[in-house]
């Protein structure tokens, strides 16, 4: 009997426990949880699942298709983010909540009440949007800001808003398609492209159909050639981004273009529209956010006649900020003019501040062409050009040749492995020992006495090869690291990293010897090389190079001692002052200049006679009242005077700057 009673009691307890467990683990969602879940789905734009949470018996519930379409219509336009929902009151099944969100027109916030029963939401139209009704629509009116200008250090415009000209056709005034071939020839397009544009469904007989945008210069040329004699051809003036110095600054400034579908996807919450432009390269791309400003917008509810019923949110547009560069456009233009027939890179900077005064890559391209719209033929021609006009040569790295010799000398002085007064004995060719086989270091200039000053002045390869071995790998590599060779160069525009050794290369005595005079595995970026040279007139410190006006910062402090810097500077002055110095062609009676030439051999082996040569020249003032340093690299100078070619072409630009 007791046993039976215990079984009954145990069964009752089990039932109670199961009931408690069921209650704990299967208790329905709270109304607050339902509201939260619903709006979490809104964040994910899962409109279909949102509809599934509605009470299907609600008399005002629209169809699922209508529900999804309306949500897309509204939320794709206002582009919400940071959606926040808070339940502020709950009475029986009636829940009051507050919703807020950031939109293209600023923050939107409103309250709504909904009824929830059995975890289902009874629909009302404010669930779609505040004050929404079937006859009303939500509309966004955007206001694009003015894009900031880009100016040089003296306030001259390098990028601004200006006028261009759109040549187009008016269908009702044309002689059919009879003139398409002639129009296509004038505008450097093809008949098929014109036919495609003229077949658009929106075109009426009096519609202006734009075919090609051109600059004022091209417009004038086309008019002189007689394009307006063709009936139906018209010109409209349009406003667009223009670059007054065109090819002279293209690699620095870059260009803007109309946004594409990929841009809209990437920047979906930033207010870009199909009519926006975006920076594609150079300063235009790097400073896109500052230049562009902030888009303004207004979210309104309009009736079926497009009358505004209510303004939900409004945000004023903020115009973009101007960017003032450190560039001196006159110096930039002068260096551009000097090297129009070359593949070259030129850097000019103020060594006392790190301000970049000129940054030139040759050959160049027209950034105005990119804004106006490139034809396929023109684009292909640019890409297939063996001279690579689209490549920014100042970004690249190159074998520095003899321009590394002062750096080797400075490292030797710092480590006390070079005695500047010691005569090593002049040698036209030299090798460490017979283990080098047939390999010798050779030089065109073996001065006597063979001391540091003469070795720099006359650019003796053998002297620096021998001293590189004396300095040793550890000391050389330590100072290369101190000079940040191989590290990212802190600069507003991306630059390739210099290197002193290829990581896959075995470090041999021969390689170290070659590094001493700028061959081996060393590759230098022109801007970094120019910055290192500035240490010789800054008592051993290097200022951070920058192209946008701002605070002057020390990049590398006291990399060389004051005494070492002074010794190298005096030797570099002699390179130009000595009548037989490699840079004497640029000598000035009125101002002391310091400089160094360099010719880098690009060849497969020591016996290769088919290789090419790079010509380098760095020149700098030593008078603090007129601080200037110019470094130029020119490709293919073999049989054109070597580095002497660069010295000759630097003179005009230097004289122009010093005369200001």
C-alpha positions as CSV (number, residue, x, y, z in Angstrom):
1,X,0.0,0.0,0.0
2,X,2.8,2.4,1.0
3,X,4.6,1.4,-2.2
4,X,1.6,2.2,-4.3
5,X,1.2,5.6,-2.5
6,X,4.8,6.4,-3.1
7,X,4.5,5.7,-6.8
8,X,1.4,8.0,-7.0
9,X,3.2,10.8,-5.1
10,X,6.3,10.4,-7.3
11,X,4.2,10.7,-10.4
12,X,2.6,13.9,-9.2
13,X,6.0,15.3,-8.4
14,X,7.2,14.5,-11.9
15,X,4.2,16.1,-13.5
16,X,4.8,19.2,-11.4
17,X,8.5,19.3,-12.2
18,X,7.7,18.9,-15.9
19,X,5.2,21.7,-15.7
20,X,7.8,24.0,-14.0
21,X,10.4,23.0,-16.6
22,X,8.0,23.6,-19.5
23,X,7.0,27.0,-18.0
24,X,10.6,28.1,-17.5
25,X,11.9,26.9,-20.9
26,X,8.9,27.4,-23.1
27,X,7.5,30.7,-21.7
28,X,6.5,32.9,-24.6
29,X,8.3,36.0,-25.7
30,X,7.6,39.3,-23.9
31,X,6.0,42.1,-25.9
32,X,9.3,44.0,-25.6
33,X,11.1,41.0,-27.1
34,X,8.7,40.9,-30.0
35,X,9.1,44.6,-30.7
36,X,12.9,44.3,-30.5
37,X,12.9,41.3,-32.8
38,X,10.7,43.1,-35.4
39,X,13.0,46.0,-35.7
40,X,16.2,43.9,-35.7
41,X,14.7,42.4,-38.9
42,X,14.3,46.0,-40.2
43,X,18.0,46.6,-39.6
44,X,18.7,43.5,-41.8
45,X,16.1,44.7,-44.4
46,X,14.4,41.3,-44.0
47,X,11.0,42.7,-44.9
48,X,9.5,39.3,-45.7
49,X,10.2,38.0,-42.2
50,X,8.9,41.2,-40.7
51,X,5.6,40.6,-42.5
52,X,5.5,37.1,-41.1
53,X,5.4,38.6,-37.5
54,X,2.2,40.5,-38.3
55,X,-1.3,39.3,-37.3
56,X,-2.6,38.2,-40.6
57,X,-6.2,38.8,-39.5
58,X,-5.6,42.5,-38.9
59,X,-8.1,44.3,-41.0
60,X,-5.6,46.9,-42.3
61,X,-2.8,44.4,-43.1
62,X,-1.7,44.9,-46.7
63,X,-0.5,42.1,-48.9
64,X,3.1,40.8,-48.4
65,X,4.1,42.2,-51.8
66,X,2.8,45.7,-50.9
67,X,4.5,45.6,-47.5
68,X,7.9,44.7,-49.0
69,X,7.6,47.2,-51.8
70,X,6.7,50.1,-49.5
71,X,9.6,49.3,-47.1
72,X,12.0,49.2,-50.0
73,X,10.6,52.4,-51.4
74,X,11.1,54.3,-48.2
75,X,14.1,52.7,-46.5
76,X,16.2,52.4,-49.7
77,X,15.7,56.2,-50.1
78,X,16.3,57.4,-46.6
79,X,19.3,55.0,-46.2
80,X,18.9,54.5,-42.4
81,X,21.6,53.4,-40.0
82,X,22.0,53.2,-36.2
83,X,18.4,52.1,-35.8
84,X,17.5,52.2,-32.1
85,X,14.2,51.1,-30.6
86,X,13.1,51.6,-27.0
87,X,9.8,50.4,-25.3
88,X,8.6,53.4,-23.2
89,X,5.2,52.1,-22.0
90,X,3.2,48.9,-21.9
91,X,-0.4,48.5,-20.9
92,X,-1.9,45.1,-21.3
93,X,-1.1,44.2,-24.9
94,X,-0.7,47.8,-26.1
95,X,3.0,48.8,-26.4
96,X,4.3,52.3,-26.9
97,X,7.8,52.5,-28.4
98,X,10.2,55.1,-29.6
99,X,12.3,54.6,-32.8
100,X,15.3,56.7,-33.9
101,X,17.6,56.3,-36.9
102,X,20.3,58.3,-38.7
103,X,19.4,59.1,-42.3
104,X,20.8,61.1,-45.2
105,X,18.9,64.1,-43.8
106,X,20.0,63.6,-40.2
107,X,18.3,61.9,-37.3
108,X,14.7,60.8,-37.4
109,X,12.8,60.1,-34.2
110,X,9.1,59.3,-33.6
111,X,6.8,57.4,-31.3
112,X,4.1,54.8,-32.2
113,X,1.7,52.4,-30.4
114,X,1.1,48.9,-31.5
115,X,-1.0,46.0,-30.1
116,X,0.7,42.6,-29.6
117,X,-1.3,39.5,-29.0
118,X,0.1,35.9,-29.0
119,X,3.5,37.3,-30.2
120,X,1.9,38.8,-33.3
121,X,1.8,42.5,-34.1
122,X,-1.4,44.1,-35.1
123,X,-0.4,46.2,-38.1
124,X,-0.8,50.0,-38.4
125,X,0.7,52.1,-41.1
126,X,3.1,54.0,-38.7
127,X,4.9,50.7,-38.5
128,X,6.1,51.5,-42.1
129,X,6.9,55.2,-41.3
130,X,5.5,58.0,-39.2
131,X,2.4,59.6,-40.7
132,X,2.5,57.2,-43.6
133,X,-0.7,56.6,-45.5
134,X,-1.5,54.8,-48.8
135,X,-1.8,58.0,-50.7
136,X,1.3,59.6,-49.3
137,X,4.9,59.0,-50.3
138,X,8.2,59.5,-48.5
139,X,10.6,61.6,-50.6
140,X,14.3,62.6,-50.1
141,X,15.6,65.8,-51.6
142,X,19.4,65.9,-51.5
143,X,21.6,68.9,-51.8
144,X,25.2,68.3,-53.0
145,X,27.9,70.4,-51.4
146,X,30.5,72.4,-53.3
147,X,33.7,70.4,-53.6
148,X,36.7,72.1,-52.0
149,X,39.4,73.6,-54.2
150,X,43.0,72.4,-54.3
151,X,45.6,75.3,-54.3
152,X,49.4,75.6,-54.4
153,X,51.3,77.3,-51.6
154,X,50.7,80.8,-53.1
155,X,46.9,80.3,-53.6
156,X,47.0,79.4,-57.3
157,X,44.2,77.0,-58.3
158,X,45.3,73.4,-59.1
159,X,41.7,72.0,-59.1
160,X,38.5,74.0,-59.0
161,X,35.0,74.2,-60.4
162,X,34.9,75.6,-63.9
163,X,33.1,75.4,-67.2
164,X,33.3,72.7,-69.9
165,X,31.2,72.3,-73.0
166,X,28.8,69.6,-74.1
167,X,28.3,69.0,-77.8
168,X,25.0,67.3,-78.4
169,X,22.3,66.8,-81.0
170,X,18.7,67.9,-81.3
171,X,16.9,65.1,-83.2
172,X,14.1,67.3,-84.7
173,X,16.7,69.5,-86.5
174,X,18.9,66.8,-87.8
175,X,19.0,65.5,-91.4
176,X,18.1,62.0,-90.1
177,X,21.2,59.9,-89.5
178,X,22.9,61.2,-92.6
179,X,25.3,63.4,-90.7
180,X,26.3,60.9,-88.0
181,X,29.5,59.8,-89.7
182,X,30.7,63.4,-90.0
183,X,29.7,64.2,-86.4
184,X,31.5,61.1,-85.1
185,X,34.7,62.2,-86.9
186,X,34.6,65.6,-85.3
187,X,33.9,64.3,-81.8
188,X,36.3,61.3,-82.1
189,X,33.6,58.8,-81.5
190,X,31.8,56.2,-83.7
191,X,28.5,56.1,-85.4
192,X,27.3,53.2,-83.3
193,X,27.8,55.2,-80.1
194,X,25.8,58.1,-81.4
195,X,23.0,55.8,-82.6
196,X,22.8,54.2,-79.2
197,X,22.5,57.5,-77.4
198,X,20.0,58.9,-79.9
199,X,17.7,55.8,-79.5
200,X,16.9,56.4,-75.8
201,X,13.2,56.3,-75.0
202,X,13.1,59.7,-73.3
203,X,14.3,61.7,-76.3
204,X,11.8,64.0,-78.0
205,X,12.3,66.0,-81.2
206,X,13.4,69.1,-79.2
207,X,15.5,67.3,-76.6
208,X,19.2,68.1,-76.3
209,X,21.1,64.8,-76.3
210,X,24.7,65.2,-75.0
211,X,27.3,63.3,-77.1
212,X,30.7,64.5,-75.8
213,X,32.1,66.9,-73.2
214,X,35.1,69.0,-74.2
215,X,37.4,71.7,-72.8
216,X,37.2,75.3,-73.9
217,X,40.2,74.9,-76.1
218,X,38.8,71.9,-77.9
219,X,35.4,73.6,-78.2
220,X,37.0,76.5,-80.0
221,X,38.9,74.2,-82.3
222,X,35.7,72.3,-83.3
223,X,33.9,75.6,-84.0
224,X,36.7,76.8,-86.2
225,X,36.6,73.4,-88.0
226,X,32.9,74.0,-88.8
227,X,31.1,71.5,-86.6
228,X,28.2,74.0,-86.0
229,X,27.5,74.0,-89.8
230,X,25.9,70.7,-89.3
231,X,22.2,71.2,-88.6
232,X,21.1,69.9,-85.2
233,X,24.5,70.2,-83.5
234,X,24.3,72.3,-80.4
235,X,26.6,73.4,-77.5
236,X,25.7,73.6,-73.8
237,X,27.9,75.1,-71.1
238,X,28.3,72.7,-68.2
239,X,29.9,73.0,-64.8
240,X,32.5,70.5,-63.8
241,X,35.8,69.9,-62.0
242,X,38.7,71.4,-64.0
243,X,42.5,71.3,-63.6
244,X,44.1,74.5,-64.9
245,X,47.6,73.1,-65.0
246,X,46.5,69.8,-66.6
247,X,49.5,67.5,-67.3
248,X,51.8,69.5,-65.1
249,X,50.1,68.4,-61.9
250,X,48.1,65.3,-63.0
251,X,50.1,62.7,-61.0
252,X,49.8,64.8,-57.8
253,X,46.3,66.0,-58.0
254,X,44.6,63.0,-59.7
255,X,41.1,63.4,-60.9
256,X,37.4,62.9,-60.1
257,X,34.8,60.9,-62.1
258,X,31.1,60.2,-61.8
259,X,30.4,57.4,-59.2
260,X,29.5,54.0,-60.6
261,X,27.4,51.2,-59.1
262,X,30.5,49.8,-57.3
263,X,31.1,53.2,-55.6
264,X,27.4,53.5,-54.6
265,X,27.6,50.0,-53.0
266,X,31.0,50.7,-51.2
267,X,29.8,54.1,-49.9
268,X,26.1,53.3,-49.5
269,X,25.6,55.2,-46.3
270,X,27.6,58.3,-47.2
271,X,25.1,60.2,-49.3
272,X,26.6,59.5,-52.8
273,X,24.0,59.6,-55.6
274,X,24.3,58.7,-59.3
275,X,25.1,62.3,-60.1
276,X,27.9,62.5,-57.5
277,X,31.7,62.6,-58.3
278,X,34.4,60.9,-56.4
279,X,38.2,61.3,-56.3
280,X,39.9,58.5,-58.2
281,X,43.6,59.2,-57.6
282,X,46.1,61.6,-56.1
283,X,45.1,64.3,-53.7
284,X,41.5,64.1,-55.0
285,X,41.3,60.5,-53.7
286,X,43.4,60.9,-50.6
287,X,41.4,63.9,-49.3
288,X,38.0,62.8,-50.8
289,X,36.2,63.2,-47.5
290,X,37.5,66.7,-46.7
291,X,37.1,68.0,-50.3
292,X,33.7,66.5,-50.8
293,X,32.1,68.0,-47.7
294,X,28.7,66.6,-46.4
295,X,25.6,66.1,-48.5
296,X,22.5,67.9,-47.3
297,X,19.1,66.4,-47.4
298,X,15.5,66.7,-46.5
299,X,13.0,63.9,-45.9
300,X,9.5,64.9,-46.7
301,X,6.1,63.3,-46.9
302,X,4.2,64.3,-50.0
303,X,0.7,63.7,-51.2
304,X,-0.5,62.2,-54.5
305,X,0.0,65.7,-56.1
306,X,3.6,65.9,-54.8
307,X,2.7,68.6,-52.3
308,X,4.8,68.5,-49.1
309,X,2.7,67.5,-46.1
310,X,5.4,67.3,-43.6
311,X,9.2,67.7,-43.3
312,X,10.4,64.7,-41.3
313,X,14.1,65.7,-41.1
314,X,16.5,68.2,-42.7
315,X,20.2,68.6,-42.7
316,X,22.1,71.4,-44.4
317,X,24.9,70.6,-46.8
318,X,28.4,71.4,-45.7
319,X,30.7,72.5,-48.4
320,X,34.0,70.8,-48.8
321,X,37.2,72.2,-47.4
322,X,40.0,73.7,-49.6
323,X,43.3,71.8,-49.5
324,X,46.4,74.0,-49.8
325,X,49.5,72.2,-50.9
326,X,53.1,73.0,-50.3
327,X,53.7,72.9,-54.1
328,X,55.2,75.9,-55.8
329,X,53.4,75.7,-59.2
330,X,56.1,77.8,-60.9
331,X,58.9,75.4,-59.9
332,X,56.6,72.5,-60.7
333,X,56.0,73.8,-64.2
334,X,59.7,74.6,-64.8
335,X,60.8,71.0,-63.9
336,X,57.9,69.7,-66.1
337,X,59.1,71.8,-69.1
338,X,62.7,70.7,-68.6
339,X,62.0,67.0,-68.8
340,X,59.1,66.8,-71.4
341,X,61.2,64.5,-73.6
342,X,62.2,62.1,-70.8
343,X,61.1,59.4,-68.5
344,X,61.9,61.0,-65.2
345,X,61.0,61.9,-61.6
346,X,61.8,65.2,-59.9
347,X,61.4,66.1,-56.3
348,X,62.0,69.6,-54.9
349,X,61.7,70.3,-51.2
350,X,62.5,72.7,-48.5
351,X,65.1,70.8,-46.5
352,X,64.5,72.8,-43.4
353,X,60.8,71.9,-43.2
354,X,60.2,68.8,-45.3
355,X,57.7,70.8,-47.5
356,X,57.6,69.3,-51.0
357,X,57.8,72.2,-53.5
358,X,57.6,70.2,-56.6
359,X,56.8,66.5,-57.5
360,X,57.0,65.7,-61.2
361,X,56.6,62.5,-63.1
362,X,57.3,62.4,-66.8
363,X,55.8,61.7,-69.2
364,X,52.4,62.7,-67.9
365,X,48.7,62.5,-68.9
366,X,45.8,64.9,-68.9
367,X,43.5,64.6,-65.8
368,X,41.0,66.9,-67.6
369,X,40.6,64.1,-70.2
370,X,39.4,61.7,-67.4
371,X,36.9,64.2,-66.1
372,X,35.5,64.9,-69.6
373,X,35.4,61.3,-70.5
374,X,38.0,59.2,-72.4
375,X,37.2,57.4,-75.6
376,X,38.1,53.7,-75.7
377,X,40.9,54.5,-78.3
378,X,42.4,57.2,-76.0
379,X,42.3,54.9,-73.0
380,X,43.9,52.0,-74.9
381,X,46.6,54.4,-76.2
382,X,47.5,55.5,-72.7
383,X,47.6,52.0,-71.4
384,X,49.6,50.6,-74.3
385,X,52.1,53.5,-74.4
386,X,55.6,52.0,-73.7
387,X,56.6,55.2,-71.9
388,X,53.9,54.5,-69.3
389,X,52.5,58.1,-68.8
390,X,50.0,56.8,-66.2
391,X,52.8,55.6,-63.9
392,X,53.9,58.0,-61.2
393,X,57.6,57.6,-61.4
394,X,58.2,59.5,-58.1
395,X,56.4,56.6,-56.4
396,X,58.8,54.0,-57.7
397,X,62.3,52.9,-56.6
398,X,65.4,52.9,-58.6
399,X,69.1,51.9,-58.4
400,X,70.7,55.1,-56.9
401,X,74.2,54.7,-58.3
402,X,76.7,57.3,-57.0
403,X,74.1,59.3,-55.1
404,X,74.6,56.7,-52.3
405,X,78.3,57.6,-51.9
406,X,77.7,60.5,-49.5
407,X,75.5,58.3,-47.4
408,X,78.2,55.6,-47.3
409,X,80.7,58.3,-46.4
410,X,78.5,59.5,-43.5
411,X,78.1,56.0,-42.1
412,X,81.8,55.5,-42.3
413,X,82.5,58.8,-40.4
414,X,79.9,57.9,-37.8
415,X,81.4,54.5,-37.2
416,X,84.9,55.8,-37.4
417,X,85.8,53.3,-40.1
418,X,86.6,56.1,-42.6
419,X,89.5,58.5,-42.0
420,X,88.6,61.4,-44.3
421,X,92.2,62.5,-44.7
422,X,93.7,59.0,-45.4
423,X,94.9,58.4,-48.9
424,X,93.9,54.9,-50.0
425,X,95.9,55.0,-53.2
426,X,94.1,55.5,-56.5
427,X,93.0,52.4,-58.4
428,X,91.1,52.2,-61.7
429,X,89.9,48.6,-60.9
430,X,89.9,46.7,-57.7
431,X,88.8,43.4,-56.1
432,X,89.0,42.2,-52.5
433,X,91.0,39.1,-53.5
434,X,91.1,36.3,-56.0
435,X,87.9,34.7,-54.6
436,X,86.0,37.3,-56.7
437,X,87.3,35.6,-59.9
438,X,86.9,37.9,-62.9
439,X,84.7,40.4,-61.0
440,X,86.3,43.8,-60.4
441,X,85.0,47.1,-59.2
442,X,85.9,49.7,-61.8
443,X,85.8,53.5,-61.8
444,X,86.1,56.3,-64.4
445,X,87.7,58.6,-61.8
446,X,90.5,57.5,-59.6
447,X,91.7,60.8,-58.0
448,X,95.0,61.3,-56.2
449,X,95.3,61.8,-53.3
450,X,92.6,59.2,-52.9
451,X,90.9,60.7,-49.8
452,X,87.2,61.3,-49.0
453,X,86.8,64.8,-50.4
454,X,88.3,63.8,-53.8
455,X,86.4,60.5,-53.9
456,X,83.1,62.4,-53.5
457,X,84.1,65.3,-55.8
458,X,85.1,63.0,-58.7
459,X,82.8,60.1,-57.8
460,X,85.3,57.2,-57.3
461,X,83.5,53.8,-57.2
462,X,86.6,51.9,-55.9
463,X,87.1,54.2,-52.9
464,X,83.5,53.6,-51.7
465,X,83.6,49.8,-52.5
466,X,86.7,49.4,-50.4
467,X,85.3,51.5,-47.5
468,X,81.9,49.7,-47.6
469,X,83.9,46.5,-46.7
470,X,85.7,48.4,-44.0
471,X,82.4,49.6,-42.6
472,X,81.0,46.1,-42.7
473,X,77.6,44.7,-43.2
474,X,76.4,45.2,-39.6
475,X,77.2,48.9,-39.5
476,X,75.8,49.5,-43.0
477,X,72.6,47.7,-42.3
478,X,72.2,49.4,-38.9
479,X,72.4,52.8,-40.5
480,X,70.2,51.9,-43.4
481,X,67.6,50.9,-40.8
482,X,68.1,54.2,-38.9
483,X,67.5,56.0,-42.2
484,X,64.2,54.1,-42.5
485,X,65.3,52.5,-45.8
486,X,62.8,49.6,-46.3
487,X,60.1,51.2,-44.1
488,X,56.9,52.9,-45.2
489,X,57.6,56.5,-46.1
490,X,55.2,58.8,-44.1
491,X,53.7,60.8,-47.0
492,X,50.2,61.8,-48.1
493,X,50.5,60.0,-51.4
494,X,51.6,56.3,-51.5
495,X,55.2,55.6,-52.2
496,X,57.0,52.3,-52.8
497,X,59.4,51.3,-50.1
498,X,63.1,51.7,-50.7
499,X,65.3,48.6,-50.0
500,X,69.0,47.9,-49.2
501,X,68.9,44.2,-49.7
502,X,66.6,41.7,-51.5
503,X,65.5,39.3,-48.8
504,X,66.2,36.4,-51.1
505,X,69.7,37.5,-51.9
506,X,72.7,36.1,-50.2
507,X,74.8,38.8,-48.5
508,X,78.3,38.5,-49.9
509,X,81.4,40.8,-49.6
510,X,80.9,41.6,-53.3
511,X,77.3,42.7,-52.6
512,X,78.4,44.9,-49.7
513,X,81.2,46.5,-51.8
514,X,78.7,47.2,-54.6
515,X,76.3,48.8,-52.1
516,X,78.9,51.3,-51.1
517,X,78.6,53.1,-54.4
518,X,74.9,52.5,-55.0
519,X,74.7,49.4,-57.0
520,X,74.1,45.9,-55.5
521,X,70.5,45.4,-54.3
522,X,69.9,49.0,-53.2
523,X,66.7,50.6,-54.6
524,X,65.8,54.1,-53.5
525,X,62.6,56.2,-53.8
526,X,63.5,59.7,-55.1
527,X,61.6,61.5,-52.3
528,X,63.3,59.4,-49.6
529,X,66.7,60.0,-51.2
530,X,66.0,63.7,-51.3
531,X,65.0,63.6,-47.6
532,X,68.2,61.8,-46.6
533,X,70.3,64.5,-48.3
534,X,68.5,67.1,-46.3
535,X,70.3,65.8,-43.2
536,X,73.5,67.2,-44.5
537,X,72.2,70.8,-44.2
538,X,70.1,70.1,-41.1
539,X,72.9,69.1,-38.7
540,X,72.0,65.4,-39.2
541,X,68.2,65.5,-38.7
542,X,65.5,64.8,-41.4
543,X,62.1,66.5,-41.4
544,X,59.1,64.5,-42.5
545,X,58.3,65.2,-46.1
546,X,54.7,66.5,-46.7
547,X,52.8,67.9,-49.6
548,X,49.8,69.3,-47.8
549,X,50.4,72.4,-45.7
550,X,50.6,71.7,-42.0
551,X,52.8,71.3,-39.0
552,X,56.5,70.7,-39.6
553,X,57.6,67.4,-37.9
554,X,61.0,65.8,-37.4
555,X,61.0,62.4,-39.0
556,X,64.5,61.1,-38.1
557,X,66.4,63.1,-35.4
558,X,70.2,63.2,-35.3
559,X,70.7,60.3,-37.6
560,X,74.1,61.8,-38.3
561,X,76.2,64.0,-36.0
562,X,76.6,67.7,-36.6
563,X,80.3,67.1,-37.4
564,X,79.6,64.3,-39.9
565,X,76.9,66.4,-41.6
566,X,79.2,69.4,-41.9
567,X,82.0,67.3,-43.4
568,X,79.7,65.8,-46.0
569,X,78.2,69.1,-46.8
570,X,81.6,70.7,-47.5
571,X,82.5,67.8,-49.8
572,X,79.2,68.2,-51.7
573,X,79.9,71.9,-52.1
574,X,83.2,70.9,-53.7
575,X,81.4,68.6,-56.2
576,X,80.0,71.8,-57.7
577,X,82.7,74.4,-56.9
578,X,85.6,72.3,-58.2
579,X,86.1,73.0,-61.9
580,X,86.5,69.2,-62.5
581,X,83.7,68.2,-60.1
582,X,80.9,66.2,-61.6
583,X,78.3,68.9,-60.9
584,X,80.3,72.0,-61.8
585,X,78.0,72.9,-64.7
586,X,75.5,74.2,-62.2
587,X,78.0,76.4,-60.3
588,X,76.9,79.8,-59.1
589,X,79.2,82.7,-58.2
590,X,76.6,84.2,-55.8
591,X,75.5,81.2,-53.8
592,X,77.1,78.1,-52.4
593,X,75.5,75.0,-53.8
594,X,76.1,71.4,-52.6
595,X,75.2,68.4,-54.8
596,X,76.0,65.0,-56.1
597,X,75.6,63.2,-59.4
598,X,75.0,59.6,-60.0
599,X,74.9,57.2,-62.9
600,X,73.3,53.8,-62.2
601,X,74.0,50.9,-64.5
602,X,71.1,48.7,-65.3
603,X,72.6,45.5,-66.9
604,X,72.6,41.8,-66.6
605,X,76.3,41.3,-65.9
606,X,79.5,43.3,-65.7
607,X,80.3,42.4,-69.3
608,X,76.9,43.4,-70.5
609,X,77.2,46.3,-72.9
610,X,73.5,46.5,-74.0
611,X,72.1,47.7,-70.6
612,X,70.8,51.2,-69.9
613,X,71.7,53.9,-67.4
614,X,69.8,56.0,-65.0
615,X,71.0,59.6,-64.4
616,X,70.7,61.2,-61.0
617,X,71.4,64.6,-59.6
618,X,70.7,66.2,-56.3
619,X,71.5,69.9,-55.7
620,X,70.8,72.0,-52.6
621,X,71.3,75.4,-51.3
622,X,73.4,75.8,-48.2
623,X,72.1,79.3,-47.3
624,X,69.2,79.1,-44.9
625,X,67.6,82.2,-46.4
626,X,66.8,80.3,-49.6
627,X,66.3,76.6,-48.6
628,X,65.9,74.4,-51.7
629,X,66.8,70.8,-52.5
630,X,66.1,69.2,-55.9
631,X,66.6,65.5,-56.7
632,X,65.9,64.2,-60.3
633,X,66.2,60.8,-61.8
634,X,66.1,60.4,-65.6
635,X,65.9,57.0,-67.3
636,X,67.9,56.0,-70.4
637,X,70.7,58.6,-70.2
638,X,73.3,56.3,-71.7
639,X,75.0,58.0,-74.7
640,X,73.1,61.2,-73.7
641,X,75.6,62.6,-71.3
642,X,74.7,60.4,-68.3
643,X,74.2,62.3,-65.1
644,X,75.6,65.4,-66.8
645,X,72.3,65.5,-68.8
646,X,70.4,65.9,-65.5
647,X,72.8,68.6,-64.2
648,X,72.3,70.6,-67.3
649,X,68.4,70.4,-67.2
650,X,68.2,71.2,-63.5
651,X,70.0,74.5,-63.9
652,X,67.0,76.4,-65.4
653,X,64.6,75.4,-62.6
654,X,67.1,76.2,-59.9
655,X,67.8,79.6,-61.4
656,X,64.1,80.4,-61.7
657,X,63.4,79.6,-58.0
658,X,66.5,81.4,-56.7
659,X,65.6,84.5,-58.7
660,X,62.1,84.9,-57.1
